[in-house]
Amino acid sequence: MSLPGRRPSFLLELDLDVPLVDPPPQAPLAKALGRGQPALRTVLADLHRAAKDPRVAGLIVRTGGTSHPLAHAQELRDALTEFGASGRPTVAWAETFGEFGRGTSGYLIATGCSEIWLQPTGEVGVTGMAAEALFLRELFDRLGLRAEVGARREYKNAPNLVTERGYTEPHREAMTRLVTSSLGTVLEELAERRGLDADDLRTLVDRAPIAAEDALAAGLVDHLGYRDEAYAALTARLPGAQLRFLHRLTETPAARLRTATARDRRHVAVVDVVGTIRSGRSGRNLFGAAAGADTVNAALRAAARDEHVGAVVLRVDSPGGSYIASDAIWRTSQGLRAAGKPLVVSMGAVAASGGYYVAIGADRILAQPTTVTGSIGVFGGKLVVGDVLTRHGIDHDAVAVGARARMSSPRVGFDADQLAALEAWLDRVYADFKAKVAAARGLSAEEIEVAARGRVWTGADARERGLVDAFGGLPEAVAQARALAGLSPDAPARPLPVPSPLNRFARPRSSEDPRAAAALGPVSFATSVAAAGWGSWAELATALGLPAAGPLTLDVGALRG
């Protein structure tokens, strides 16, 4: 109970033991199905706002039970560190950091707080990292399916799903470096934040999961206690503070007034490239979110024309997809910069292959040290199903005019001429991809070839090779965009397209109408999955073989930690 005449103080609660979405769903149906599921960027924004709110006395965070992408965990950790920089107490409490393993991301988040509490029966499951992949070659051989695929170059591993029975040497090399770099980065950060010796911490990882008593003795946690004990200890230090969820903290009247009077001020527009990249409009498909080039490009064109938009942040969290769609987004990003609008890319958990392609047109590229990025390469081909059809009594025949009329048919294999055409296409796409990266990043042909070859990197390794400019999450990208555009440090960041029901269902007057970026029409399943990613080769993708998202797609398997 606050005293009369005094502003009430709040002890904020943040529950990160639930999966986070990014970006926040805008469609009414998606919001309803999400049932209020928290969004990563909303949590980041709420923490930033709470850090400036004088009514906030402290923060307690529940974490440890849900595995988050490492790059997202680093963003959350950094936001908690920023909040705690004011000197207000921040406490992380966990029932357990993973139950018999897989607690790395939850523990990484917890290190952003000034204290870590662990339930006495819990454990610290920082057990290292592993990449796992499935291989279907043996199954396909038994079924009579045959994959005819080409790739540029040897590290482009997505086709291995259907062409191999296990890791190739280049595939194993790339995955080994990926997990080694990711774990090394995480251990360095944990050692620094907990004041531990890096070698001692690595020894603990090999012994993990670490029981609560041992974790306390090793300095991994500060206190052992159940929820009621952790809460009681913190509330005793903040007498009179009211418990409130972070997302229920309303703005102060002064902040509301600033927001209301700042509507016409210049701001940073945030445009999303989240999910597989395809032609057409953004939406969802069998694989989750899909970033449509039409939607992204309409938003970038609208930002270029809007005098109130000072700069743009392109938030990329994508494994890639369609080469044509990726190139269309790259081209539009160049038009944005030609209009004098700075463009900063914020990479999320993954920005690889086509996801990296769309990023290279930016003034600056930011990633987290564990962001999966790079994969500068391409693959293409088809899954031949003719034998399995015949084996099951399904005859097939065709009438074709033109030497390459059946080139994309999954019922017959490539002949020598068609295979040469595929190889020429792979060379052309690979050369174009490399040339654009080299020009954008100021790298020589030799340097880009070493960094390319279809190889995936962590953000830390990508930065060393000139593919990324700096480390940082979405808030840092927005801050850099403000600086490049000469905006005030408190200039707002607003999503584009504007998430309003009117924009979503209004009919745009033309493709230049800003509402074209928000309007979502019906998209068929075939279009939403393979047709947009593979174009005329869509049939082969839906036939069950290659990643249906398209030829510029990353497939690293399951990276576990």
N, C-alpha and C positions, 0 to 999 in steps of 0.2 A: 504494500500500500504506500503510495507516494505521499509525501507531506504536503499540506495545503500551500499553494503558491509556488510549489516546485515542479519543474518539468518531470514527468515520469521517466524512469530509466527502464531499459529492456535488456533481458538476457535472451539472446537469439538462439534458436535451434535450427540446425540444418541436417536433414537426413539424406546422406549419400549412399545409403544401403539399398538403393533402388537404381535401376538402369536410367540413364539420362538420354534424352533424344536431342538431336541437333540437326537442323534448326527446329525451333518450336513449330508444331503443326499449325497451319493457318486455316485449312478447310474446316468448315463446321463439323462434318462427319468425322474427320481425323481427330479433331479436338474431343469429340464425344467418345470415340473409341479409346483415346488415350487416357480418359478419365483423370485429367489433371496431372499426367506424368510430367515430372519436371524436365526442363530443357537446359542443356549445358550453358548456353549463352545467357539465359535468364538468370541462372544461379550466379554466373560471373558478374552480370550487371547488378544484381541485388547485393552481392558482397561489396562491390565498388561503391555503391550508394550508401550502404550501411557503414562503411568505413568513414564516411564524411558526416554521419548523423550523430550529433552530440548526445542524443537520447540513448544511444546504444552503449551498454556497460560491458558487454562481453559476448562470447559466442561459444556454443558447444556443438560439436559436429559428430554425428554418428557415421562411421565408415567401417570398412573391413570385410563386410559380408558379400559385396557385389564386386565383380571384376569389371573394371572400366578399361577402355583402350589406354595404353600408357601415355600417349600424347595428351589425351583429355585429362588424365590424372595429374600430369604436370601443370596443365592450365589451372586446374582447381587448386593444386598445391600453391602455385604462385599467387592466386587470388587470396587464399587464406593468409599467406605471408604478408601481403599488402595490408590486409585488414589488421593483422596483429602488429604492424609497424607503429601504430598509434600508441602502443603500450597497454591496450586493453587485453585482458586474458582471453586466450583461445584454447579450448580443450577438445581433443579428439578422444572419443570413447568408442570402443569396439567390443562386441561379444567375442569376436575372434577375427584375426586377419587371415581369412580363408579357413575352411574346415578341412584339415589334412591337405594343405597346399593351396596354391592359386590365390595368395593374399598380397601379391606384390603391389598391385595398383592401389588397393585400399590403404596399405601401409605408407606408400609414397604420398598419398593425399594427407594422411595423418601427420606427416613430418612438417606440414605447413603450419601446424598449431604449436603453441608454446608448451603444451603438456599432452602426453599420451597416456590414457587409461586403458587397461585391458581387463576383461572379466577373468577372474582367477582360474577358470577352467578353459580359457581360450588359449590361442597359440599365435605365433607370428610365422605365417606360411610363406616367407620369401624364399621359395624353393628353386630359384633360377628360372630359365626360360627355355622353351623348346618350340621348334616349328614342326608341324605335322602336315602331311599331305596324303591324299588318296591317289591311287593309280589304277586305271581301269583297263589297261592293255590286255591283261590276261582274260578278263571278262569279255572284252570285245572280241578277242580271238576265238573264244568258245562260242560266242553268238554269231560269228561270221561278219562282224563289223570291221571296217578298215578305215583308219584315219590317214589321209594324205595331206600333210601339213608342212609348210615352210615357215621359218622364223628368222628374224634379224635381231640379235645374233644368238650366240650359243647360250646366253644367260636368260633369254626370253622363255620363261619356263611354263607359261600357261598351257601350251599344247601338250606338255608332258603328262597331263592328266590322262590323255587318251593314247599317247604314243609310247609310253615307257612303263616299266614294271617297278621302278624305284627311282631314286635320285640319280641323275647323271652327275658326272664330276663337276661341271660348271654350276649346276643347280645346287648341289651340296655345298660347294664353295660359297656361293652367294648366301644361302640360308645360314651357313655357319657364321659368316661375317655379320649377318643381320642380327642373330641372337646374341653373338658375342658383344657387338657394339651396343645393343640395347641394354644388356645386363651390365656392361661396364659403366655406361652412363648412369644408370639407376643406382648402382652401388657407390659411385663417386658422390652423387647427390645425397644419398642416405648417410654416407660417412660424414660428409660436411655438415649436414643439418643436425646429426645426432652426436657430433664430436667423437666419432669412432675411428679407429684405424682401418683403412680400406682392406688390408690383408686379413685382419681379424674378422671383419664383416663377411668377407668371402668364405672364410672358414665356417662361419655361422650359417651361411646360405647352404653349404654342403651338408650341414647337419639338420637343416630345417625339414619339417616345421618345428619351431622352438617352443617348448612349453612355457606357460606364463611365468613361472618362478625363474626359469633360466633366462627368459627374455628380460625380466626386470634386472637380474644380476648382470647381464651383458650390456645394459644401458639402452636396449631397444625401446623400452617403455619406461615411463616415470612412476606409475602407480598401478597397483592391482586393485580392482574393485568392481562391484556390480553397478548397474545403472544408477540405482538410488544413491550409492555412495559417491559416485562421480558427480552427480547433480548436487548432492548435499554439500560436498566440498567446495564447489564453485559458487553456489548460492550463498554460502556462509561468508564468502569474500565480497559479495555484492548484495548487501541487505537492502530489501525493498525493491529490487529489480523484478519486473514482471516477465514471466516466461512467454515467449512469442516465437512462432515460426518465422524464419527469415522472409519468406514470401508474403507473410501477412503484415510486414512492417510498412505502414503507409508513409508517404512522403510528408515532410513537415510543411506547414502552410507556406513558408518562404520558398521551399523547393517547388511546390505546386505553382506558386506565382511565377517563378522563373521559367518553368516549363510552359505555362500558358502564354507568357509574353515572348517566348523564343521561337514561336512557330514559323516566323518568316526569316529567321536567321539562317546563315549558311551552315550546312551540316555535312556529315560523312554518310554516304549511302553504302549499305552493306548488301551485296549481291551474292547469292548462294550458288555454288556448283557442288551439290551434294548428291552422291549416289552415282550410278552408272551414267555415262554421257551418251546421249542419243540425239538424233534429229527430232524436230517437232517440239512439243510442249513438255514442260516438267510435270512430274506426277509420280506414280508408283508402278512397279511391275513385279514380276515374280521374285525378283532379287531385292526388293525394298525400294528405296527412293531412287528416282531417276531425274537427272538434270537434262532438260531439253534445251537444245541450242536456241530454238525460237524464243523461249521464255527468257533465257539468260541474255541473249542479244537484245531483245526488246528493252530489258531493264538497263543494259549498258547504254543503249542509244538514248533512252529517256534521261539517264543521268548526264550524258554529254550535253543535252539541250537545256537541262534544268539549271537556271541561274542560281538557285539556292543550294545546289549540290557543289561543294567545294572539292571533294575528292571521293574516291570509291575504294572500298575494301572488298576484294573478291575472296570469299571464304570457300576454300576448296577442301573437300573431304570425299575423294573419289578415287576408285581404282582404275578409272578410264572407261573406254568404250569405243565409240565410233570415231574413226580418224577424220571423216568429213565433218562431223559435228564439232569435234575438238578444234579443227582448223577454222571453222566458221566463228567460234567464240574467240579464238586468238585474233582473227582479223578485226572483229568488232572492238576488241580491247585496244587495238592500235588506233582506231578512230576516236576512242575515248581520250587517249593521251594526246592525239593531234588536236583535240578540242581544248587542250590545256588543263585537263583534269588528272591529277596524280592518281595512279593506281597502285595499291599495295595488296599483295596476296598474303592471306593467312591460311596456312596449311593446318589441317586438323590431324586426325589419326593416320590418314593415308592420302597422298597426292602423287600418284604414280601413273606412268604410261600416259594415257590421255589426260589424266588429272594433272600431270606435270606439264603437258603440252599447253593447256589453257593458262598455266601460270607464268609462262616464260615471257609474256608480253608486258609484265608489270614493271614499275619503277623499282620495287623492292619485293623480295620474297622472304617471308618469315615462316619458320617451322619450329616445332619442338625437337629436342635432340633425339627423341624416339619416333618421330613421324616417319612413316614408310614412304619413301619418295624415289624419284628417278625412273628406272625401268624405261629408258629411252630406247625403244625398239618396236618391232611390229611382228605379228604373225598372221598367217592366213592359210586357208585350205578348206577341206571338207571331210565329212564323215561319209564313207561309201556304204550304203545299206543294201545294195542290190543283191549280194549273196545271201543275206539273211532273209530277204523277201522270198527269194527262190527256194531256199531251204524250207520255208513254211508254206509252200504251195502258192505263192503270190507271184504270178508272171508279170513282167513289165516290158514294154516296148516303147518306141518313140519314133516320130517323124521330125527331122530337124533340117533346117536350111541355114547354112552358115557353119564354118569350121569350128566355131566356138559356142554354138548355140546351147550345147549341153554342158558347158564348162562348170556351171554352178549346180548341176543336178547331182543329188546324193545317190542316184541309182547306178551311176557309172563312174569309174575312176578317170583321172586326168590322162589324156594322151600326151605325147611328147610336146606337141605345139602348145597345148593348154598349160602344161607344167612350165614351159618357158615363159608363158604370159604371166603366170603366178609369180615366178621368180623375178621377172622384170618389175612387177607391181610392188613386191616387197622391197626391192632395191630402191625404187622411186620414193616410196613412203619413208623408208629409213633415212635416205639421203636428205629429204625435205625436213624431217624431224631434227636431224643433227644440225643441219644448216641454220635452222631457226634458233635452236638452243645456243649454238656457237655465236651467232650474231648478237643475241640478247644478253648473253652472259660474258661476252668478251673473251671467249676461249678459242684456242687454235684448233685446227682440224685434228691434230694429234691428241690434244687434251680432251676434246669431246669424245673421241673414239674410245679412249681409256675409260671415261666415265659412263659411256653409253653401253652398247652391245646387249641391250635388254636387261641390264643388271639393276637390281633394286638396292637402295641404300637406306640407312637410317638418316635422320636429319643431321646428326653429328657428322657422319661421313660425307653427306652431300655438301655440307658447308665447307669442309676441307677441300672438296673438289670444285668449288665455285658454283655449285648448282643452287645454293641457298645463301642469302645475304646475312641473316641473323637469326637468333633464337627468340621466340616469343609467341604468345597466343593471340587471340582475337583482340583483347584490350590493348596490347602493345601495338598491333597492326593499326588499330584505329588511331592511337596516339601518334604514330608515325605519319599516317595519312593527314592528320590535322596539321602537323608540322610542315609537311611538304606543300600543303595548300595555303599555309599562312593563316589557318583558322585558330581561334582561341582554344586553350586547353580544355575548356568545358563545352566545346561545340558538340551537339548531340550526334549520335550515330543512329540512323534509321534504316529499317529494312526496305529494300526496293526489289520487287514491286510492293506497294503499300498493301498490307494484309487487311483489306476491308471487304465486306460482303458486296458492296456496290461495285468495286473494281473487279471482283472475282466473277461476277455474273453479267457485268455490263458488256455490251457489244462494242469492241473498238472500231473506230472509224477507218483505220488503216493499220498497217504493220508498224507505222511510226507513232501511233497513239500509245502513250504510256500504259493504257489499260490492256494493251496487247500482251504485256508481260505478266499480267495477273489472270487473264481470262483462261479458264481451263475447260476445254471441251471434252467430249467422250473420246477415249482412245481404246482401240481394240487390243485384245491380248497379243495378237501376232505383232502388231505395230509396237506395242509397249515393250516387248521382249526382244525379239531378234530382228525384226524388219528394220527398226531404226538403227541398230548397231551394225548390221551386216549388209544392208541394202539388198542387192539382187542375190546375195548368198544367205538370205535369212532362213531359207528352208533347211539348210544344213545345220544351222545352229539349233533350231528347234527339234532336230532329229535326235538330239541328246548328246552330242559330242562336245563341241567347243564352247567356251564361255559365250553365252548369247549376247553379252553386252557389246562385243565388237572386237576388232583386231588390235586396238590399243588398250588392252586390258591387263591388269596385274593379277596374278594368282600366286601368293606366297604360301598358301596353306594356312593352317591355324597357328598363329604365333601366341604361345601360352606363357603366362608368367604370374 
